[in-house]
Amino acid sequence: MTMSNARASRDKTTKDRKLTLPEVRQATKDQLREGYLQRLRRLLRLRRDHFEELNEQGLRLLDRSIFATYCDCIDIGRGNEARDVLKDVRLTVSLPKPYKR
């Protein structure tokens, strides 16, 4: 990836964010709490979708991120919802693709 491609990718990512820093400061507690659950879902999807591509170190890093986010959910009083997310098979197991005919 060239420097211009990396910069363009970073700029696109910045534009796609849902809340900017000033908006985060004004966010309600419920919005922030939902953000932690969304992060947990996203990390689990990343692990599921890229499991085959990641080496041991990559998996360990991702697993630690998942655990830290789970702990954050517990700290903010969303432990039950976080456990439900962890139990969601669609997020944790790669489902077989349908047969093509």
BELGI-V852890 format. One record per residue. N is the residue number from 0. SS is DSSP state (~ for helix, > for strand, _ for the rest). OMEGA is omega in degrees with one decimal (NA if undefined). Layout:
n-><N & N>
ss-><SS & SS>
omega-><OMEGA & OMEGA>
//
This chain:
n-><0 & 1 & 2 & 3 & 4 & 5 & 6 & 7 & 8 & 9 & 10 & 11 & 12 & 13 & 14 & 15 & 16 & 17 & 18 & 19 & 20 & 21 & 22 & 23 & 24 & 25 & 26 & 27 & 28 & 29 & 30 & 31 & 32 & 33 & 34 & 35 & 36 & 37 & 38 & 39 & 40 & 41 & 42 & 43 & 44 & 45 & 46 & 47 & 48 & 49 & 50 & 51 & 52 & 53 & 54 & 55 & 56 & 57 & 58 & 59 & 60 & 61 & 62 & 63 & 64 & 65 & 66 & 67 & 68 & 69 & 70 & 71 & 72 & 73 & 74 & 75 & 76 & 77 & 78 & 79 & 80 & 81 & 82 & 83 & 84 & 85 & 86 & 87 & 88 & 89 & 90 & 91 & 92 & 93 & 94 & 95 & 96 & 97 & 98 & 99 & 100>
ss-><_ & _ & ~ & ~ & ~ & ~ & ~ & ~ & ~ & ~ & ~ & ~ & ~ & ~ & ~ & ~ & _ & _ & _ & _ & ~ & ~ & ~ & ~ & ~ & ~ & _ & _ & ~ & ~ & ~ & ~ & ~ & ~ & ~ & ~ & ~ & ~ & ~ & ~ & ~ & ~ & ~ & ~ & ~ & ~ & ~ & ~ & ~ & ~ & _ & _ & _ & _ & _ & ~ & ~ & ~ & ~ & ~ & ~ & ~ & ~ & ~ & ~ & ~ & ~ & ~ & ~ & ~ & ~ & ~ & ~ & ~ & ~ & _ & _ & _ & ~ & ~ & ~ & ~ & ~ & ~ & ~ & ~ & ~ & _ & ~ & ~ & ~ & ~ & _ & _ & _ & _ & _ & _ & _ & _ & _>
omega-><179.8 & -179.3 & -179.9 & 177.1 & 178.8 & 179.9 & 179.6 & 178.3 & 179.0 & 179.3 & 178.7 & 178.5 & 179.9 & -179.7 & -175.9 & -178.6 & -177.5 & -178.3 & 173.7 & -177.0 & 177.2 & 179.3 & 178.2 & 178.8 & -178.8 & -177.9 & 177.0 & 178.3 & 179.4 & 177.8 & 179.3 & 178.4 & 178.5 & 178.0 & 177.8 & 178.6 & 176.8 & 178.1 & 178.5 & 177.8 & -178.3 & 179.7 & 178.0 & 176.5 & 178.0 & -179.4 & -179.5 & -173.5 & -175.5 & -178.0 & -176.4 & -175.9 & -173.5 & 173.4 & -176.4 & -179.4 & 178.2 & 177.4 & 179.6 & 179.4 & 179.2 & 178.0 & 177.6 & 177.4 & 177.3 & -179.5 & 179.8 & 179.0 & 175.5 & 178.0 & 176.3 & 178.6 & 177.5 & -178.7 & -178.3 & 176.0 & 179.2 & -178.0 & -179.6 & 179.0 & 179.2 & 177.4 & 176.9 & 177.7 & 179.8 & -179.9 & -177.3 & -175.5 & -178.2 & -179.0 & -172.3 & -176.6 & 175.6 & -178.2 & 179.6 & 178.3 & -179.5 & 179.3 & 174.6 & -179.3 & NA>
//
